[in-house]
Amino acid sequence: MMRINDRQLQRMMKQMGMKTQDIDALEVIIRGREKDLSIRNPKVTVVEVQGQKIIQVIGDIEEIEKERLPFNEDDVKLVMEQTGSTREEAIEALKKTDGKPAEAIIELMKKNGHP
């Protein structure tokens, strides 16, 4: 069985048009819809083949569950637009009203002294 050392492998990859680059990362975070992944002690390598970049990440993976909220980004924007409130105020009002935009708008308008 023939063994290939790192130097030979690098030369073969270069001949095939492949480039690699290591990235010195402390942590890699992947944000998902339902959960996030935190990769600690990562070894990150970027491989470029024919103009396409592939990122390989190896490390200790931790899953982080996201808080499920009864409203979405559109609800937050609507409340902000209708009341002139900050993002944080809109989110807080939506949390208080179980994600009901109309009730959140009324709540913020009362709080700000609007009838």
Buried (B, 14 or more C-beta within 10 A) or exposed (E): EEEEEEEEEBEEBEEEEBEBEEEEEEEBEEEEEEEBBBBEEBBBBEBEEEEEEEEEBEBEEEEEEEEEEEBEEEBBEBBBEBBEBEEEBBBBBBEEBEBBBEBBBBBBBEEEEEE
